[in-house]
Amino acid sequence: MSAQLTLSLTNKLAEIEGVSRLVEAFGEQHGLPARVVFDLNLALDEVLTNIISYGYDDGAEHEITVRLSLDGHTLHVEVEDDGRPFNPLEIAEPHLGGPVEERSIGGLGLFLVRKLMSGLAYRRQEGKNVFGMSRTVADVPVRQHPK
């Protein structure tokens, strides 16, 4: 048994808050632990902020799609955008040792996403970036609620 949710937003930072509320409702509806929902929202906030802030060369409105699915004990998330090609998995982990002033700028958000989610995948498909994340959710039965 599985549960699914598909969300669409435009490339405006203000829309991330609405995504967060819908993710919280999805988690509550399906009995996800609060920690998992918090981590998922943190990872999604980072991914969506990066897409909106750096993914587009024009000032036009673009659609970003977020798909959530809970299949057994695994939570899957897919974020699809039509921004310029960017594979976040090719970004090296930041060097966290040494004085702060000697560290390079950037990369901490993706480092955080790697720590919060257990599986990451990327593909470029039909002119779109598709970034996938997954996380095992122990002992969470999928609850189906009537509509």
Buried (B, 14 or more C-beta within 10 A) or exposed (E): EEBEBEBEBEBEEEBBEEBBEBBBEBBEBBBBEEEBBBBBBBBBBBBBEBBBEEBBEEEEEBEBBBBBBBEEEBBBBBBBBBBEEBEBEEBEEBEEEEEEEEBEEEBBBBBBBBEBBEEBEBEEEEEBBBBBBBBEBEEBEBEEEEE
